[in-house]
Amino acid sequence: METLIQFMGGESEFERRLDYIFQPGTSEQDLGANGASITTLMNIGNEPDFATPYEYHYINKQHKSVNQTRALANEFFKNANYGVPGNSDAGALNSWLIWQMIGLYPVVTQPVYLINSPWFEDINMTINGNSTLRITATNLDNANSYFVQSVKVNGRDWDKNWLEHSDIMVNGGTIEFELGSETKRWESGDVPPSPGHHVLS
């Protein structure tokens, strides 16, 4: 991601182009009803696009990832026949939604989880056999108040919009979200890692 941002000319241009692919009417192909009538370049029904709305994390604008993922989930996932926006091969679309609702997103091939925004006030997950990960959210209102204001991990104030596997998925732990209705750039720490980054000359 760090290399991609450099190729695009820096964070501002990367953000502008990322914003553009979520604009309605930008798709070059009419997917019709079979494609959930998606008209954006970003197609949540297409597995290679799953991580795209989370790319704002890499410029420390987690609130924009929350905004885009929440909008996608609310618009294209329904409790109905054909309630997912495409063919959920082996449960891929369903698992995207579950991670979204938990408030985390696992980065493929990395021991890294991007912090999103949970849909529930209290979640207990059994992990690694017999450990527990507890995720809590105060001031949660799924209609209006779901933007992250602050995060604590295992009781400590957290300034990064990501976690390592060892932080929460080995021995368990806690993630405490404080949510609100206003967008906030709460993270000030390092952006998620970009292994394989190539410094451009």
N, C-alpha and C positions, 0 to 999 in steps of 0.2 A: 504494500500500500504506500509506503514511503517513497518508493521509486516511482509509482504511478503518479503520485501527487507532484513529484518533481517534473516528470514528463509533461504534465498538463500545465506547468508554469507556476506552480505554487498553490497555496491553500485557497486563495480567493477564487482563482479560476477553477480549481477542482470543485469547490462548493457551488459555483455558478452552474457548472455542467451537471453536477449531481442534482441540483434543484430542477434543472430542465427536464431530466428524464422522468420526473414525476408529474409533469404537466400533461393534462388531458389533451388528446388530439395530436400527440407527437409520434405515435406509432406509425410505421410505414405499411403495416399490414392490418387489415380488418379481420380480427379474430372472430367476430360474430358471437352468437349466443354460446357456441361451443367453447369459446375462450373467455367466458364470463363477461363479454363486452368490454374487455380491457382495451383502452385506447392510449395508454402511456407506453413509452419505451420500456420502462420497468414493468415486468410481467410476473406477478407473484405466483402465477400458475406454472411457471417454468423454473425448475429446480436450480439452474445456474444463477438465477436472480435472487435466491433466498437471502444472501448476505448483503445485497446492495443497499437496502434502506438503513443498514447499520454502519455504513461507511463514514457517516458524519462523526463517529467516535474517533476516527483517525485525525480529525482536526479539532478535537475537544469541543464538539458541539453535540453532546449526547441528547440534548432536548429535541434536536431535529430528527434524530433517529427514533426517539419515542413518538414524536408527532407522526412520522411517516408509517411506522409499523402499526401504530394504533389505528390509523386511518385505513390501512390495507386490511387489517383483521376485521374491523367493523363493516367495511364495505363488501368484502368478497368471501367471508366465511359465515355460513348460516346453518341453523339447525333445520335442515330441509333436504329433500331429494336434491342431488347435485349441489350440496352445500359447501363444497370446496371448489376453488377456481381452476380445475383441471383434473388430470388423472393422478391420484395420489398413490404412485407406485410404492409399494411396501410401506405405506403410511407416511411418506415424506411430507406432504402438505399438512397432515394432521400433527406431525411432530413439530413443524415450524410454529403452528398455532400454540401448541402446548408450551414450548419454550418461551414464546411471546407472553403467554399468560403467567408463567412463573416469574418472569422479569429478568431472564438471562438469555444469552445467545452463545452457543458453543462455536468457536472458530474452528473450522475443519482443519485437521492435521496439526493443530496446536493445542497445548494444555492451557488454553485461554478461554475465558467466558466474558463476553461483553455485558455490561450492566445495562438493563433496560428499565422497565417499570412494571411491577406486578399488578395483577388484576384482582388479587385477594388480600385481605387484611392479615391473614395468618396462614402460612403454608408450612407443613412439616413433611419432609421427604426422608425416607430411609435410604441411605447411600452406603456404598462400600461394605455391604453385608449387614452391619448392625449399628452404624452411626447415623446421626440425625442432622440434617440441615434445616434450620428454621428460618423462614423469610417472613418478616412482618412489615406492614405498611401503615403509617399513621396519616390521617387526613385524606384517606382514599375516597374518591368519588369518581367512578369510571366514566361519568358523563362530562365532568368539568375539572376534576382535580386529580391529575395523574402525572404531572411533571415532577421530576425529582428535584428536591430542594437540598437534600443532604443524604449521605449514606454512612452507616457504621458497619464494619465487618469485624466480627468476633469482639464487639465492644469498643473498637477503635475507630475514630474518625477516619474516613477514607477519602482520598483526594483524586483517585484514578477512576476512570469509567470502565475498568476491567479488573478481572481477578485471575489468579493462576489456579490451576486444578488443585494444587496443594493447599491453597488457602481455605477451601471449603469442602472439597470432594473426597478427601482422604479420611480425616478424622471427624468430619462434620463441622458444624459451626453455626454462626448466625449472620444474617444480613438484615439490617434495620433500615428501612426507607422512610424518610419524611417526604411527603408529597404535597403538591399545591397546584393551584390553577394557573400560576404564572410560569412562563419559561424561565429557566435560570441556568447560567453556565457555571455550575457548581464545581466542576472538576478543574483542578489546577495542576495535577501531576502529569507524569509522562503519558503519552498516547499509547495505545496498544502496540505490542512489538511487531516488527516487520522483518522476520527472519528471511535471509536471502536478499536483503536490500542491497542494491548496487549504487554506489555513489557515482553520479553523472559528472563527467568532466566538462 
